[in-house]
Amino acid sequence: MNMQAHPIEQSLTIDDIRAAAVRIEGAVINTAMDYSRTLSAITGADIWLKFENLQFTAAYKERGALNAMLLMDGDKAKRGVIAASAGNHAQGLSYHGKRLGIPVTIVMPRTTPVVKVQQTEAVGGTVVLHGETFDDAYAHARELEGELGLTFVHPFDDPHVAAGQGTVALEMLAQVPELDMLVIPIGGGGLATGMGTAARAIKPGIGLIGVEAQLFPSMYNRLKSADLPCGGDTLAEGIAVKEPGVFTSRMLKGLLDDVVLVSEASLEGAVSLLLQIEKTVAEGAGAAGLAAVLAYPQLFKGRKVGIPICGGNIDTRLLANVLLRDLARSGRLARLRLTLQDRPGALFKVMREFDAHNVNIIEIYHQRIFTHLPAKGLTADIECEARDKEQLDGLVASLRASGYEVDQVELG
């Protein structure tokens, strides 16, 4: 699929970004930037967080969408814009399009969750559902662009969009001039291109590290001439891009110091930490910068690191799962599988061990029939909550010492 932008000006300068900042001022939030003492202590770096999840649409994307629309001439604006997106770009365009009186059409795959359709329509967009994949939706949006005389606004491979995204770095370096490194999530590369261009111009020696989900290393492959597989079900769907931008790839090759990849477990841990420590909700892509600092501490130790929390649009049920899985990884929640003899009092005796170790039982799954054990055997899966891993390990050791066969069900 050809994902490159229209053949408009294919360069980006600090002047473009400063002009974008003036253009969008007052219509987007100059979000807070705060020092995190706890995350700094955990990582060994000085961590500053930029709360882009506090924009009206809960993501930085509205900066670039607004800048692109404000640069359109009157006739084009009157006819309207179109985009293919099931995420933050759709909401940013729709919200500011309605505010400016510019009709916005968003093409989404038929598989898009209803909540994303509703969110986009709620802020003023007209949603067209087409095809099974993003590629199908993109192709249809490009057809409608020509048929209806609309202007296509690319989510990342457009200098006007990247200029708007670059205003994040302008604000960060104005708020905390002593920053000496930025960690920037990368999907198609629009945010990293804009922020990188601004940061290099203001502070040429600043460190610039891009971050991608391990399952979608598309820009990593492009910049490092690698051939890692690209695809899968990632928590960071906001940066799950199989084909990075042509313009953004060219720009980032000369801007970034490195691109690192983060695992799903790292992304989950970062989302959970941001909620627990900073009391802020980040989507997977929004937490990717922190995930990188946690996964590669040697790269950031002793540095003054700026991290944009670039989005907070995460499904609440998914967020609940992430938090519970993090508790399991830390040893506070567990599922223990015990083999017992099918006789009166067997389960009661096990309960006494849990009581002795002050471990709380949440659920018990008792299985007599569908088991590999003989007819007189049974398995019991016990979900439980402990104070910490040491308390849980003590319980498991005590159960084994009492003759029970105990397995702990591990997370992927």
C-alpha positions as a Python dict, from the first residue, in 0.01 Angstrom:
ca = {
    (1, 'M'): (0, 0, 0),
    (2, 'N'): (131, 345, -91),
    (3, 'M'): (121, 535, 240),
    (4, 'Q'): (324, 840, 139),
    (5, 'A'): (185, 1190, 165),
    (6, 'H'): (72, 1408, -122),
    (7, 'P'): (361, 1569, -313),
    (8, 'I'): (359, 1883, -98),
    (9, 'E'): (665, 2039, 56),
    (10, 'Q'): (871, 1746, 182),
    (11, 'S'): (1083, 1927, 438),
    (12, 'L'): (1038, 2047, 792),
    (13, 'T'): (1221, 2318, 984),
    (14, 'I'): (1205, 2473, 1329),
    (15, 'D'): (1042, 2778, 1167),
    (16, 'D'): (756, 2556, 1042),
    (17, 'I'): (708, 2421, 1394),
    (18, 'R'): (722, 2764, 1558),
    (19, 'A'): (467, 2890, 1306),
    (20, 'A'): (246, 2590, 1390),
    (21, 'A'): (273, 2674, 1759),
    (22, 'V'): (143, 3027, 1695),
    (23, 'R'): (-129, 2893, 1465),
    (24, 'I'): (-272, 2640, 1713),
    (25, 'E'): (-216, 2842, 2030),
    (26, 'G'): (-527, 2858, 2246),
    (27, 'A'): (-701, 2576, 2058),
    (28, 'V'): (-490, 2298, 2211),
    (29, 'I'): (-372, 2270, 2569),
    (30, 'N'): (-16, 2361, 2663),
    (31, 'T'): (-5, 2052, 2881),
    (32, 'A'): (171, 2022, 3214),
    (33, 'M'): (521, 1882, 3247),
    (34, 'D'): (612, 1740, 3585),
    (35, 'Y'): (915, 1580, 3748),
    (36, 'S'): (854, 1230, 3884),
    (37, 'R'): (1058, 1166, 4195),
    (38, 'T'): (942, 805, 4223),
    (39, 'L'): (1004, 710, 3858),
    (40, 'S'): (1341, 886, 3877),
    (41, 'A'): (1434, 675, 4179),
    (42, 'I'): (1321, 356, 4004),
    (43, 'T'): (1505, 423, 3676),
    (44, 'G'): (1818, 609, 3790),
    (45, 'A'): (1740, 892, 3546),
    (46, 'D'): (1574, 1229, 3606),
    (47, 'I'): (1229, 1168, 3458),
    (48, 'W'): (1008, 1452, 3334),
    (49, 'L'): (663, 1363, 3199),
    (50, 'K'): (468, 1566, 2943),
    (51, 'F'): (96, 1496, 2994),
    (52, 'E'): (-41, 1495, 2639),
    (53, 'N'): (-308, 1252, 2759),
    (54, 'L'): (-476, 1561, 2908),
    (55, 'Q'): (-563, 1714, 2570),
    (56, 'F'): (-939, 1732, 2506),
    (57, 'T'): (-926, 1421, 2284),
    (58, 'A'): (-670, 1265, 2523),
    (59, 'A'): (-385, 1264, 2270),
    (60, 'Y'): (-126, 1487, 2100),
    (61, 'K'): (-267, 1401, 1756),
    (62, 'E'): (-499, 1700, 1751),
    (63, 'R'): (-198, 1935, 1724),
    (64, 'G'): (-98, 1807, 1379),
    (65, 'A'): (-456, 1763, 1261),
    (66, 'L'): (-541, 2123, 1354),
    (67, 'N'): (-227, 2268, 1197),
    (68, 'A'): (-296, 2086, 868),
    (69, 'M'): (-655, 2212, 857),
    (70, 'L'): (-558, 2571, 938),
    (71, 'L'): (-316, 2567, 642),
    (72, 'M'): (-589, 2468, 393),
    (73, 'D'): (-731, 2729, 157),
    (74, 'G'): (-1095, 2832, 190),
    (75, 'D'): (-1239, 2621, -94),
    (76, 'K'): (-1071, 2303, 28),
    (77, 'A'): (-1180, 2367, 385),
    (78, 'K'): (-1538, 2422, 272),
    (79, 'R'): (-1544, 2088, 86),
    (80, 'G'): (-1396, 1909, 385),
    (81, 'V'): (-1125, 1662, 481),
    (82, 'I'): (-1103, 1284, 488),
    (83, 'A'): (-877, 1040, 670),
    (84, 'A'): (-843, 670, 742),
    (85, 'S'): (-806, 614, 1113),
    (86, 'A'): (-965, 422, 1398),
    (87, 'G'): (-777, 610, 1666),
    (88, 'N'): (-656, 942, 1796),
    (89, 'H'): (-606, 1106, 1455),
    (90, 'A'): (-975, 1052, 1380),
    (91, 'Q'): (-1082, 1222, 1701),
    (92, 'G'): (-837, 1510, 1663),
    (93, 'L'): (-954, 1587, 1310),
    (94, 'S'): (-1321, 1549, 1399),
    (95, 'Y'): (-1306, 1769, 1707),
    (96, 'H'): (-1118, 2058, 1548),
    (97, 'G'): (-1301, 2019, 1215),
    (98, 'K'): (-1634, 2069, 1387),
    (99, 'R'): (-1494, 2367, 1579),
    (100, 'L'): (-1368, 2526, 1255),
    (101, 'G'): (-1673, 2438, 1044),
    (102, 'I'): (-1473, 2197, 826),
    (103, 'P'): (-1665, 1873, 743),
    (104, 'V'): (-1465, 1567, 846),
    (105, 'T'): (-1512, 1215, 706),
    (106, 'I'): (-1330, 926, 870),
    (107, 'V'): (-1308, 585, 702),
    (108, 'M'): (-1270, 296, 947),
    (109, 'P'): (-1258, -80, 894),
    (110, 'R'): (-1584, -261, 971),
    (111, 'T'): (-1394, -443, 1248),
    (112, 'T'): (-1341, -120, 1446),
    (113, 'P'): (-1479, -144, 1802),
    (114, 'V'): (-1813, 39, 1835),
    (115, 'V'): (-1673, 260, 2111),
    (116, 'K'): (-1417, 414, 1871),
    (117, 'V'): (-1687, 485, 1615),
    (118, 'Q'): (-1902, 648, 1882),
    (119, 'Q'): (-1612, 857, 2018),
    (120, 'T'): (-1535, 992, 1672),
    (121, 'E'): (-1897, 1071, 1595),
    (122, 'A'): (-1939, 1232, 1938),
    (123, 'V'): (-1675, 1495, 1858),
    (124, 'G'): (-1820, 1576, 1516),
    (125, 'G'): (-1685, 1331, 1258),
    (126, 'T'): (-1884, 1140, 996),
    (127, 'V'): (-1774, 776, 1003),
    (128, 'V'): (-1776, 551, 696),
    (129, 'L'): (-1719, 181, 769),
    (130, 'H'): (-1544, -5, 487),
    (131, 'G'): (-1342, -323, 451),
    (132, 'E'): (-1193, -562, 702),
    (133, 'T'): (-849, -406, 751),
    (134, 'F'): (-690, -64, 783),
    (135, 'D'): (-546, -107, 432),
    (136, 'D'): (-900, -152, 295),
    (137, 'A'): (-1017, 160, 479),
    (138, 'Y'): (-717, 360, 359),
    (139, 'A'): (-771, 263, -5),
    (140, 'H'): (-1140, 355, 18),
    (141, 'A'): (-1057, 693, 179),
    (142, 'R'): (-825, 768, -111),
    (143, 'E'): (-1103, 679, -358),
    (144, 'L'): (-1352, 905, -180),
    (145, 'E'): (-1092, 1182, -174),
    (146, 'G'): (-1104, 1198, -552),
    (147, 'E'): (-1474, 1125, -597),
    (148, 'L'): (-1595, 1385, -347),
    (149, 'G'): (-1319, 1643, -390),
    (150, 'L'): (-1207, 1612, -27),
    (151, 'T'): (-859, 1678, 113),
    (152, 'F'): (-683, 1376, 261),
    (153, 'V'): (-504, 1446, 590),
    (154, 'H'): (-246, 1178, 653),
    (155, 'P'): (-198, 1070, 1015),
    (156, 'F'): (182, 1103, 1000),
    (157, 'D'): (346, 1128, 657),
    (158, 'D'): (274, 1498, 605),
    (159, 'P'): (504, 1790, 697),
    (160, 'H'): (210, 2004, 810),
    (161, 'V'): (95, 1730, 1047),
    (162, 'A'): (450, 1667, 1173),
    (163, 'A'): (496, 2042, 1231),
    (164, 'G'): (196, 2041, 1463),
    (165, 'Q'): (327, 1739, 1651),
    (166, 'G'): (665, 1910, 1688),
    (167, 'T'): (507, 2173, 1912),
    (168, 'V'): (518, 1910, 2190),
    (169, 'A'): (899, 1941, 2195),
    (170, 'L'): (887, 2322, 2180),
    (171, 'E'): (678, 2321, 2495),
    (172, 'M'): (889, 2056, 2670),
    (173, 'L'): (1217, 2243, 2616),
    (174, 'A'): (1058, 2574, 2717),
    (175, 'Q'): (920, 2416, 3033),
    (176, 'V'): (1239, 2224, 3125),
    (177, 'P'): (1537, 2368, 2929),
    (178, 'E'): (1786, 2138, 3104),
    (179, 'L'): (1650, 1822, 2939),
    (180, 'D'): (1930, 1637, 2761),
    (181, 'M'): (1732, 1345, 2617),
    (182, 'L'): (1385, 1286, 2470),
    (183, 'V'): (1226, 942, 2438),
    (184, 'I'): (963, 944, 2163),
    (185, 'P'): (714, 670, 2066),
    (186, 'I'): (715, 588, 1693),
    (187, 'G'): (435, 446, 1480),
    (188, 'G'): (447, 612, 1141),
    (189, 'G'): (699, 867, 1267),
    (190, 'G'): (507, 1196, 1265),
    (191, 'L'): (557, 1276, 1634),
    (192, 'A'): (925, 1178, 1631),
    (193, 'T'): (990, 1379, 1313),
    (194, 'G'): (827, 1691, 1452),
    (195, 'M'): (974, 1664, 1800),
    (196, 'G'): (1316, 1562, 1669),
    (197, 'T'): (1334, 1854, 1426),
    (198, 'A'): (1242, 2102, 1700),
    (199, 'A'): (1474, 1955, 1962),
    (200, 'R'): (1778, 1932, 1730),
    (201, 'A'): (1735, 2298, 1631),
    (202, 'I'): (1698, 2423, 1987),
    (203, 'K'): (1955, 2192, 2149),
    (204, 'P'): (2174, 2021, 1885),
    (205, 'G'): (2343, 1781, 2127),
    (206, 'I'): (2025, 1647, 2282),
    (207, 'G'): (1978, 1268, 2282),
    (208, 'L'): (1685, 1145, 2074),
    (209, 'I'): (1567, 786, 2123),
    (210, 'G'): (1272, 645, 1928),
    (211, 'V'): (1059, 362, 2070),
    (212, 'E'): (854, 100, 1889),
    (213, 'A'): (655, -199, 2009),
    (214, 'Q'): (854, -520, 1956),
    (215, 'L'): (565, -662, 1754),
    (216, 'F'): (570, -367, 1508),
    (217, 'P'): (937, -277, 1442),
    (218, 'S'): (864, -109, 1107),
    (219, 'M'): (1074, 206, 1153),
    (220, 'Y'): (1344, 2, 1327),
    (221, 'N'): (1360, -220, 1019),
    (222, 'R'): (1368, 81, 787),
    (223, 'L'): (1643, 273, 969),
    (224, 'K'): (1858, -26, 1064),
    (225, 'S'): (1811, -226, 742),
    (226, 'A'): (1670, -509, 951),
    (227, 'D'): (1398, -759, 864),
    (228, 'L'): (1221, -838, 1190),
    (229, 'P'): (864, -971, 1159),
    (230, 'C'): (593, -708, 1189),
    (231, 'G'): (246, -789, 1321),
    (232, 'G'): (50, -920, 1616),
    (233, 'D'): (-185, -808, 1889),
    (234, 'T'): (-6, -528, 2074),
    (235, 'L'): (-123, -318, 2366),
    (236, 'A'): (30, -21, 2182),
    (237, 'E'): (-213, -20, 1887),
    (238, 'G'): (-153, 354, 1846),
    (239, 'I'): (198, 280, 1716),
    (240, 'A'): (116, -50, 1546),
    (241, 'V'): (213, 63, 1195),
    (242, 'K'): (336, -190, 939),
    (243, 'E'): (458, 66, 687),
    (244, 'P'): (622, 383, 824),
    (245, 'G'): (606, 713, 639),
    (246, 'V'): (835, 788, 344),
    (247, 'F'): (889, 1151, 448),
    (248, 'T'): (919, 1064, 818),
    (249, 'S'): (1166, 781, 753),
    (250, 'R'): (1392, 1013, 556),
    (251, 'M'): (1379, 1277, 828),
    (252, 'L'): (1433, 1039, 1118),
    (253, 'K'): (1738, 882, 960),
    (254, 'G'): (1921, 1209, 1023),
    (255, 'L'): (1758, 1294, 1356),
    (256, 'L'): (1750, 992, 1587),
    (257, 'D'): (2040, 854, 1787),
    (258, 'D'): (1874, 514, 1815),
    (259, 'V'): (1547, 321, 1796),
    (260, 'V'): (1468, 63, 2065),
    (261, 'L'): (1197, -201, 2087),
    (262, 'V'): (983, -274, 2392),
    (263, 'S'): (803, -594, 2484),
    (264, 'E'): (435, -628, 2568),
    (265, 'A'): (527, -696, 2932),
    (266, 'S'): (726, -370, 2942),
    (267, 'L'): (434, -177, 2794),
    (268, 'E'): (193, -328, 3046),
    (269, 'G'): (431, -246, 3332),
    (270, 'A'): (465, 116, 3217),
    (271, 'V'): (87, 167, 3188),
    (272, 'S'): (46, 22, 3536),
    (273, 'L'): (325, 234, 3689),
    (274, 'L'): (186, 556, 3542),
    (275, 'L'): (-152, 485, 3695),
    (276, 'Q'): (-17, 374, 4032),
    (277, 'I'): (254, 638, 4074),
    (278, 'E'): (142, 936, 3867),
    (279, 'K'): (-233, 866, 3894),
    (280, 'T'): (-263, 917, 3519),
    (281, 'V'): (-415, 692, 3251),
    (282, 'A'): (-195, 614, 2950),
    (283, 'E'): (-274, 392, 2654),
    (284, 'G'): (-8, 143, 2549),
    (285, 'A'): (148, 374, 2290),
    (286, 'G'): (132, 661, 2538),
    (287, 'A'): (340, 465, 2789),
    (288, 'A'): (601, 343, 2536),
    (289, 'G'): (857, 608, 2631),
    (290, 'L'): (855, 505, 2996),
    (291, 'A'): (861, 137, 2891),
    (292, 'A'): (1186, 204, 2704),
    (293, 'V'): (1351, 372, 3004),
    (294, 'L'): (1250, 79, 3224),
    (295, 'A'): (1370, -179, 2969),
    (296, 'Y'): (1704, -12, 2882),
    (297, 'P'): (1816, 164, 3204),
    (298, 'Q'): (2180, 183, 3088),
    (299, 'L'): (2083, 416, 2801),
    (300, 'F'): (1922, 670, 3032),
    (301, 'K'): (2099, 646, 3368),
    (302, 'G'): (2201, 989, 3495),
    (303, 'R'): (2032, 1173, 3206),
    (304, 'K'): (1758, 1436, 3228),
    (305, 'V'): (1490, 1256, 3027),
    (306, 'G'): (1171, 1402, 2881),
    (307, 'I'): (891, 1158, 2801),
    (308, 'P'): (565, 1253, 2630),
    (309, 'I'): (267, 1053, 2759),
    (310, 'C'): (122, 1089, 2415),
    (311, 'G'): (-223, 938, 2463),
    (312, 'G'): (-471, 812, 2722),
    (313, 'N'): (-738, 640, 2513),
    (314, 'I'): (-743, 286, 2649),
    (315, 'D'): (-1046, 62, 2688),
    (316, 'T'): (-1138, 38, 3057),
    (317, 'R'): (-1167, -341, 3056),
    (318, 'L'): (-827, -369, 2893),
    (319, 'L'): (-682, -131, 3152),
    (320, 'A'): (-826, -348, 3431),
    (321, 'N'): (-661, -657, 3275),
    (322, 'V'): (-327, -476, 3249),
    (323, 'L'): (-339, -376, 3617),
    (324, 'L'): (-432, -728, 3732),
    (325, 'R'): (-160, -884, 3516),
    (326, 'D'): (93, -643, 3665),
    (327, 'L'): (-11, -750, 4015),
    (328, 'A'): (42, -1112, 3907),
    (329, 'R'): (389, -1038, 3769),
    (330, 'S'): (488, -866, 4092),
    (331, 'G'): (376, -1169, 4298),
    (332, 'R'): (79, -1002, 4463),
    (333, 'L'): (-177, -1204, 4268),
    (334, 'A'): (-132, -1568, 4176),
    (335, 'R'): (-312, -1877, 4058),
    (336, 'L'): (-185, -2190, 4229),
    (337, 'R'): (-276, -2533, 4091),
    (338, 'L'): (-282, -2805, 4356),
    (339, 'T'): (-330, -3179, 4321),
    (340, 'L'): (-546, -3320, 4603),
    (341, 'Q'): (-699, -3650, 4705),
    (342, 'D'): (-1076, -3660, 4667),
    (343, 'R'): (-1168, -3715, 5031),
    (344, 'P'): (-1354, -3520, 5299),
    (345, 'G'): (-1154, -3234, 5450),
    (346, 'A'): (-889, -3226, 5175),
    (347, 'L'): (-969, -2871, 5067),
    (348, 'F'): (-1017, -2760, 5428),
    (349, 'K'): (-661, -2863, 5513),
    (350, 'V'): (-528, -2656, 5223),
    (351, 'M'): (-731, -2355, 5341),
    (352, 'R'): (-557, -2376, 5679),
    (353, 'E'): (-220, -2326, 5506),
    (354, 'F'): (-350, -2012, 5333),
    (355, 'D'): (-484, -1885, 5667),
    (356, 'A'): (-153, -1951, 5843),
    (357, 'H'): (33, -1743, 5585),
    (358, 'N'): (-235, -1470, 5579),
    (359, 'V'): (-285, -1507, 5203),
    (360, 'N'): (-631, -1404, 5083),
    (361, 'I'): (-827, -1644, 4860),
    (362, 'I'): (-1016, -1477, 4575),
    (363, 'E'): (-1150, -1770, 4371),
    (364, 'I'): (-1139, -2151, 4385),
    (365, 'Y'): (-1188, -2371, 4076),
    (366, 'H'): (-1246, -2734, 4178),
    (367, 'Q'): (-1199, -2991, 3898),
    (368, 'R'): (-1288, -3359, 3941),
    (369, 'I'): (-1397, -3475, 3594),
    (370, 'F'): (-1181, -3313, 3324),
    (371, 'T'): (-843, -3400, 3465),
    (372, 'H'): (-556, -3629, 3378),
    (373, 'L'): (-558, -3762, 3734),
    (374, 'P'): (-705, -4100, 3842),
    (375, 'A'): (-1071, -4106, 3948),
    (376, 'K'): (-985, -4045, 4314),
    (377, 'G'): (-774, -3739, 4239),
    (378, 'L'): (-872, -3380, 4175),
    (379, 'T'): (-713, -3047, 4097),
    (380, 'A'): (-791, -2715, 4260),
    (381, 'D'): (-694, -2386, 4101),
    (382, 'I'): (-682, -2122, 4372),
    (383, 'E'): (-654, -1753, 4281),
    (384, 'C'): (-510, -1563, 4574),
    (385, 'E'): (-373, -1229, 4684),
    (386, 'A'): (-56, -1180, 4888),
    (387, 'R'): (125, -882, 5035),
    (388, 'D'): (429, -946, 4815),
    (389, 'K'): (621, -1220, 4635),
    (390, 'E'): (804, -1329, 4953),
    (391, 'Q'): (476, -1399, 5132),
    (392, 'L'): (351, -1600, 4834),
    (393, 'D'): (676, -1796, 4807),
    (394, 'G'): (647, -1881, 5177),
    (395, 'L'): (299, -2024, 5123),
    (396, 'V'): (411, -2234, 4824),
    (397, 'A'): (709, -2372, 5017),
    (398, 'S'): (486, -2462, 5312),
    (399, 'L'): (232, -2638, 5087),
    (400, 'R'): (508, -2843, 4922),
    (401, 'A'): (657, -2928, 5260),
    (402, 'S'): (315, -3062, 5359),
    (403, 'G'): (322, -3298, 5061),
    (404, 'Y'): (110, -3106, 4812),
    (405, 'E'): (199, -3087, 4445),
    (406, 'V'): (186, -2714, 4361),
    (407, 'D'): (226, -2538, 4025),
    (408, 'Q'): (202, -2166, 3973),
    (409, 'V'): (19, -2065, 3652),
    (410, 'E'): (255, -1821, 3479),
    (411, 'L'): (164, -1523, 3263),
    (412, 'G'): (286, -1493, 2906),
}
